[in-house]
Amino acid sequence: QVKIVESGGGLVQPGGSLRLSCAASGIIFGYYVMGWYRQAPGKQRELVGVITSGGSPNYADSVKGRFTISRDNAKNTVYLQMNSLKPGDTAVYYCNAKSLFDKGADYWGQGTQVTVSS
């Protein structure tokens, strides 16, 4: 059974930092591209960034220079370090796992709320 579980969300003041974690089980973690997405109220889900199985990240322009994605293949975990947070970063953040070899193997977590407010 595949499980994708995010944690680390919460309330933070503008300019603050948070680190989200995403733990995956039931998959061969190294075979998956891991991604972070977010969805704000009334908006479509959008890509925050992805990280390849080899550890190379790519980011949306809106978070470049502020967010960092990393992964620990030994722990089956991917992280999203968010710095210099803005109210516009307020959203539910979702973790995604996409298989390199099976287009049908595309898994989502339940999401974790991040609220940036004073």
MOHU-V341875 format. One record per pair of residues at least 12 apart in sequence whose ideal C-beta (glycine too) atoms are under 10 Angstrom apart, sorted by the first residue. I is the first residue (numbers start at 1). J is the second residue. If there is no record, write none. Layout:
i=I j=J
i=I j=J
This chain:
i=1 j=25
i=1 j=26
i=2 j=24
i=2 j=25
i=2 j=26
i=2 j=27
i=2 j=97
i=2 j=105
i=2 j=107
i=2 j=108
i=3 j=23
i=3 j=24
i=3 j=25
i=3 j=26
i=3 j=27
i=3 j=107
i=3 j=109
i=3 j=110
i=4 j=22
i=4 j=23
i=4 j=24
i=4 j=25
i=4 j=26
i=4 j=27
i=4 j=32
i=4 j=34
i=4 j=78
i=4 j=94
i=4 j=95
i=4 j=96
i=4 j=97
i=4 j=107
i=4 j=108
i=4 j=109
i=4 j=110
i=5 j=21
i=5 j=22
i=5 j=23
i=5 j=24
i=5 j=25
i=5 j=77
i=5 j=95
i=5 j=109
i=5 j=110
i=5 j=112
i=6 j=20
i=6 j=21
i=6 j=22
i=6 j=23
i=6 j=36
i=6 j=78
i=6 j=80
i=6 j=92
i=6 j=93
i=6 j=94
i=6 j=95
i=6 j=108
i=6 j=109
i=6 j=110
i=6 j=111
i=6 j=112
i=6 j=113
i=7 j=19
i=7 j=20
i=7 j=21
i=7 j=22
i=7 j=23
i=7 j=77
i=7 j=95
i=7 j=109
i=7 j=112
i=8 j=20
i=8 j=21
i=8 j=22
i=8 j=79
i=8 j=80
i=8 j=81
i=8 j=82
i=8 j=93
i=8 j=112
i=8 j=114
i=9 j=21
i=9 j=91
i=9 j=92
i=9 j=93
i=9 j=111
i=9 j=112
i=9 j=113
i=9 j=114
i=9 j=115
i=10 j=112
i=10 j=113
i=10 j=114
i=10 j=115
i=11 j=90
i=11 j=113
i=11 j=114
i=11 j=115
i=11 j=116
i=11 j=117
i=12 j=82
i=12 j=85
i=12 j=89
i=12 j=90
i=12 j=114
i=12 j=115
i=12 j=116
i=12 j=117
i=12 j=118
i=13 j=85
i=13 j=87
i=13 j=116
i=13 j=117
i=13 j=118
i=14 j=84
i=14 j=85
i=14 j=86
i=14 j=87
i=14 j=88
i=14 j=89
i=14 j=116
i=14 j=117
i=14 j=118
i=15 j=83
i=15 j=84
i=15 j=85
i=15 j=86
i=15 j=116
i=15 j=118
i=16 j=82
i=16 j=83
i=16 j=84
i=16 j=85
i=16 j=116
i=16 j=118
i=17 j=66
i=17 j=81
i=17 j=82
i=17 j=83
i=17 j=84
i=17 j=85
i=18 j=80
i=18 j=81
i=18 j=82
i=18 j=83
i=18 j=85
i=18 j=89
i=18 j=93
i=18 j=112
i=18 j=114
i=18 j=115
i=18 j=116
i=19 j=68
i=19 j=70
i=19 j=79
i=19 j=80
i=19 j=81
i=19 j=82
i=19 j=83
i=20 j=36
i=20 j=48
i=20 j=67
i=20 j=69
i=20 j=78
i=20 j=79
i=20 j=80
i=20 j=81
i=20 j=82
i=20 j=93
i=20 j=94
i=20 j=95
i=20 j=112
i=20 j=114
i=21 j=72
i=21 j=75
i=21 j=77
i=21 j=78
i=21 j=79
i=21 j=80
i=21 j=95
i=21 j=112
i=22 j=34
i=22 j=35
i=22 j=36
i=22 j=69
i=22 j=71
i=22 j=76
i=22 j=77
i=22 j=78
i=22 j=79
i=22 j=80
i=22 j=93
i=22 j=94
i=22 j=95
i=22 j=96
i=22 j=97
i=22 j=109
i=22 j=112
i=23 j=75
i=23 j=76
i=23 j=77
i=23 j=78
i=23 j=95
i=23 j=109
i=24 j=71
i=24 j=75
i=24 j=76
i=24 j=77
i=24 j=78
i=24 j=95
i=24 j=97
i=24 j=107
i=24 j=109
i=25 j=76
i=26 j=76
i=26 j=97
i=26 j=107
i=27 j=76
i=27 j=97
i=27 j=99
i=27 j=105
i=27 j=107
i=28 j=53
i=28 j=73
i=28 j=76
i=28 j=99
i=28 j=100
i=28 j=101
i=28 j=105
i=29 j=53
i=29 j=71
i=29 j=72
i=29 j=73
i=29 j=74
i=29 j=75
i=29 j=76
i=29 j=77
i=29 j=78
i=29 j=97
i=30 j=53
i=30 j=54
i=30 j=71
i=30 j=73
i=30 j=74
i=30 j=76
i=30 j=100
i=31 j=53
i=31 j=97
i=31 j=98
i=31 j=99
i=31 j=100
i=31 j=101
i=31 j=102
i=31 j=105
i=32 j=51
i=32 j=52
i=32 j=53
i=32 j=71
i=32 j=73
i=32 j=76
i=32 j=78
i=32 j=96
i=32 j=97
i=32 j=98
i=32 j=99
i=32 j=100
i=32 j=101
i=32 j=102
i=32 j=105
i=32 j=106
i=32 j=107
i=33 j=50
i=33 j=51
i=33 j=52
i=33 j=53
i=33 j=54
i=33 j=56
i=33 j=58
i=33 j=71
i=33 j=78
i=33 j=96
i=33 j=97
i=33 j=98
i=33 j=99
i=33 j=100
i=34 j=49
i=34 j=50
i=34 j=51
i=34 j=52
i=34 j=53
i=34 j=57
i=34 j=69
i=34 j=70
i=34 j=71
i=34 j=73
i=34 j=76
i=34 j=77
i=34 j=78
i=34 j=79
i=34 j=80
i=34 j=95
i=34 j=96
i=34 j=97
i=34 j=98
i=35 j=47
i=35 j=48
i=35 j=49
i=35 j=50
i=35 j=51
i=35 j=57
i=35 j=58
i=35 j=69
i=35 j=78
i=35 j=80
i=35 j=94
i=35 j=95
i=35 j=96
i=35 j=97
i=35 j=98
i=35 j=106
i=35 j=108
i=36 j=48
i=36 j=49
i=36 j=50
i=36 j=51
i=36 j=57
i=36 j=59
i=36 j=60
i=36 j=63
i=36 j=67
i=36 j=69
i=36 j=78
i=36 j=79
i=36 j=80
i=36 j=82
i=36 j=93
i=36 j=94
i=36 j=95
i=36 j=96
i=36 j=109
i=37 j=49
i=37 j=50
i=37 j=60
i=37 j=91
i=37 j=92
i=37 j=93
i=37 j=94
i=37 j=95
i=37 j=96
i=37 j=108
i=37 j=109
i=37 j=111
i=38 j=60
i=38 j=62
i=38 j=63
i=38 j=80
i=38 j=89
i=38 j=90
i=38 j=91
i=38 j=92
i=38 j=93
i=38 j=94
i=38 j=111
i=38 j=112
i=38 j=114
i=39 j=91
i=39 j=92
i=39 j=93
i=39 j=94
i=39 j=111
i=40 j=88
i=40 j=89
i=40 j=90
i=40 j=91
i=40 j=92
i=40 j=114
i=41 j=90
i=41 j=91
i=41 j=92
i=43 j=91
i=45 j=91
i=45 j=92
i=45 j=94
i=45 j=96
i=45 j=108
i=45 j=111
i=46 j=60
i=46 j=62
i=46 j=91
i=47 j=59
i=47 j=60
i=47 j=62
i=47 j=63
i=47 j=96
i=48 j=60
i=48 j=62
i=48 j=63
i=48 j=67
i=48 j=69
i=48 j=80
i=48 j=82
i=48 j=89
i=48 j=91
i=48 j=93
i=48 j=94
i=48 j=95
i=49 j=63
i=49 j=64
i=49 j=67
i=49 j=68
i=49 j=69
i=49 j=80
i=50 j=69
i=50 j=78
i=50 j=96
i=50 j=98
i=51 j=68
i=51 j=69
i=51 j=70
i=51 j=71
i=51 j=78
i=51 j=79
i=51 j=80
i=52 j=71
i=52 j=100
i=53 j=71
i=53 j=73
i=53 j=100
i=54 j=71
i=54 j=73
i=55 j=69
i=55 j=70
i=55 j=71
i=55 j=72
i=55 j=73
i=56 j=69
i=57 j=69
i=57 j=70
i=57 j=71
i=57 j=78
i=57 j=80
i=62 j=86
i=62 j=88
i=62 j=89
i=63 j=80
i=63 j=82
i=63 j=83
i=63 j=84
i=63 j=85
i=63 j=86
i=63 j=89
i=65 j=83
i=65 j=84
i=66 j=81
i=66 j=82
i=66 j=83
i=66 j=84
i=66 j=85
i=66 j=86
i=66 j=89
i=67 j=80
i=67 j=81
i=67 j=82
i=67 j=83
i=67 j=84
i=67 j=85
i=67 j=89
i=68 j=80
i=68 j=81
i=68 j=82
i=68 j=83
i=69 j=81
i=76 j=97
i=77 j=95
i=78 j=95
i=78 j=96
i=78 j=97
i=80 j=93
i=80 j=95
i=80 j=112
i=80 j=114
i=82 j=114
i=82 j=116
i=85 j=114
i=85 j=115
i=85 j=116
i=85 j=117
i=86 j=116
i=87 j=115
i=87 j=116
i=87 j=117
i=87 j=118
i=88 j=116
i=89 j=114
i=89 j=115
i=89 j=116
i=90 j=113
i=90 j=114
i=90 j=115
i=90 j=116
i=90 j=117
i=91 j=111
i=91 j=112
i=91 j=113
i=91 j=114
i=91 j=115
i=91 j=116
i=92 j=110
i=92 j=111
i=92 j=112
i=92 j=113
i=92 j=114
i=92 j=115
i=93 j=109
i=93 j=111
i=93 j=112
i=93 j=113
i=93 j=114
i=94 j=108
i=94 j=109
i=94 j=110
i=94 j=111
i=94 j=112
i=95 j=107
i=95 j=108
i=95 j=109
i=95 j=110
i=95 j=111
i=95 j=112
i=96 j=108
i=96 j=109
i=97 j=109
